[in-house]
């Protein structure tokens, strides 16, 4: 499965937002690679080919869940920075 983030060109002063394009290009590659590697790791569950303990598989799942949780927190932190910057009122005695 290939993940594709659509390229809705964001125009700023007649130019494509290069940072947005760069993000989308790199995200497509990295997320696709992450999915592929998670699926390959899932192949380790095949008991005909591998022997493992419940503790071992739970350790794998725990570390992957932790990394996804950290990823989510990093994105949420950046969004909350953006929101806090835009929601700040400018002081005005006229209000």
Buried (B, 14 or more C-beta within 10 A) or exposed (E): EEEEEEEEEEEEEEEEBEEBEEEBEEEBEEBBEBEEEEEEEEEEEEEEEEEEEEEEEEEBEEEBEEEEEEEEEEEEEEEEEEEEEEEEEEEEEEE
